[in-house]
């Protein structure tokens, strides 16, 4: 049985712009705690120098690839933090619009958008950390499984 995250927008709180206030996952579900996804290509080169939107696209693509490597995907993200180098709402909005248009926003999931002064790589403008459900993979019926070794 695959646990489905329950995403909640609390009606007595301010309506969030495209995210949920809370996400609840049944105990016993496998979770993936993802390291910060960054705008680097497979060779380690920065993608989209000076371009927040392009870097955000690369960050989301890298996050999706990392999630798929552990048996999950963007639709299973229950929490994320989006870091953007900038100190004005307009700069943060530029990254958020890319997130909203992506599969990462399919939930909606809980999310925090933060402005910061710098990130880890020279020229890096965006980074996203995430927690996601790793759906159970249905296996063969118990009588079809190999016998366990003593």
HURANOR-V266142 format. One record per residue. N is the residue number from 1. RES is the residue in three letters. SS is DSSP state (H for helix, E for strand, - for the rest). PHI is phi in whole degrees, 0 to 359 (* if undefined). Layout:
n->[N | N]
res->[RES | RES]
ss->[SS | SS]
phi->[PHI | PHI]
//
This chain:
n->[1 | 2 | 3 | 4 | 5 | 6 | 7 | 8 | 9 | 10 | 11 | 12 | 13 | 14 | 15 | 16 | 17 | 18 | 19 | 20 | 21 | 22 | 23 | 24 | 25 | 26 | 27 | 28 | 29 | 30 | 31 | 32 | 33 | 34 | 35 | 36 | 37 | 38 | 39 | 40 | 41 | 42 | 43 | 44 | 45 | 46 | 47 | 48 | 49 | 50 | 51 | 52 | 53 | 54 | 55 | 56 | 57 | 58 | 59 | 60 | 61 | 62 | 63 | 64 | 65 | 66 | 67 | 68 | 69 | 70 | 71 | 72 | 73 | 74 | 75 | 76 | 77 | 78 | 79 | 80 | 81 | 82 | 83 | 84 | 85 | 86 | 87 | 88 | 89 | 90 | 91 | 92 | 93 | 94 | 95 | 96 | 97 | 98 | 99 | 100 | 101 | 102 | 103 | 104 | 105 | 106 | 107 | 108 | 109 | 110 | 111 | 112 | 113 | 114 | 115 | 116 | 117 | 118 | 119 | 120 | 121 | 122 | 123 | 124 | 125 | 126 | 127 | 128 | 129 | 130 | 131 | 132 | 133 | 134 | 135 | 136 | 137 | 138 | 139 | 140 | 141 | 142 | 143 | 144 | 145 | 146 | 147 | 148 | 149 | 150]
res->[UNK | UNK | UNK | UNK | UNK | UNK | UNK | UNK | UNK | UNK | UNK | UNK | UNK | UNK | UNK | UNK | UNK | UNK | UNK | UNK | UNK | UNK | UNK | UNK | UNK | UNK | UNK | UNK | UNK | UNK | UNK | UNK | UNK | UNK | UNK | UNK | UNK | UNK | UNK | UNK | UNK | UNK | UNK | UNK | UNK | UNK | UNK | UNK | UNK | UNK | UNK | UNK | UNK | UNK | UNK | UNK | UNK | UNK | UNK | UNK | UNK | UNK | UNK | UNK | UNK | UNK | UNK | UNK | UNK | UNK | UNK | UNK | UNK | UNK | UNK | UNK | UNK | UNK | UNK | UNK | UNK | UNK | UNK | UNK | UNK | UNK | UNK | UNK | UNK | UNK | UNK | UNK | UNK | UNK | UNK | UNK | UNK | UNK | UNK | UNK | UNK | UNK | UNK | UNK | UNK | UNK | UNK | UNK | UNK | UNK | UNK | UNK | UNK | UNK | UNK | UNK | UNK | UNK | UNK | UNK | UNK | UNK | UNK | UNK | UNK | UNK | UNK | UNK | UNK | UNK | UNK | UNK | UNK | UNK | UNK | UNK | UNK | UNK | UNK | UNK | UNK | UNK | UNK | UNK | UNK | UNK | UNK | UNK | UNK | UNK]
ss->[- | - | - | - | - | E | E | E | - | - | - | - | - | - | - | - | - | - | - | E | - | E | E | E | - | - | - | - | - | - | E | E | E | E | E | E | E | E | - | E | - | - | - | - | - | E | - | - | - | - | - | H | H | H | H | H | H | H | H | H | H | H | H | H | H | H | H | H | H | - | - | - | - | H | H | H | E | E | E | E | E | E | E | E | E | - | - | - | H | H | H | H | H | H | H | H | H | H | H | H | H | - | H | H | H | H | - | - | - | E | E | E | E | E | E | E | - | - | - | - | - | - | - | - | - | E | E | E | E | E | E | E | E | - | - | - | - | - | - | - | - | H | H | H | - | - | - | - | - | -]
phi->[* | 268 | 286 | 253 | 296 | 263 | 260 | 233 | 253 | 283 | 294 | 271 | 254 | 303 | 297 | 287 | 278 | 90 | 216 | 263 | 286 | 211 | 223 | 241 | 235 | 305 | 302 | 93 | 280 | 286 | 239 | 248 | 257 | 270 | 296 | 303 | 275 | 238 | 272 | 248 | 278 | 301 | 271 | 86 | 269 | 296 | 256 | 74 | 308 | 77 | 242 | 300 | 298 | 294 | 296 | 297 | 302 | 294 | 299 | 296 | 297 | 293 | 298 | 299 | 296 | 295 | 297 | 297 | 294 | 252 | 88 | 231 | 196 | 302 | 292 | 263 | 292 | 252 | 205 | 214 | 232 | 252 | 257 | 227 | 287 | 163 | 230 | 230 | 303 | 298 | 292 | 296 | 301 | 300 | 290 | 298 | 298 | 292 | 300 | 299 | 276 | 264 | 294 | 296 | 269 | 296 | 306 | 293 | 250 | 286 | 208 | 234 | 249 | 234 | 267 | 219 | 273 | 199 | 233 | 293 | 253 | 303 | 87 | 289 | 245 | 218 | 209 | 228 | 255 | 207 | 237 | 223 | 283 | 252 | 302 | 293 | 266 | 298 | 257 | 292 | 306 | 308 | 285 | 263 | 278 | 298 | 296 | 285 | 280 | 290]
//
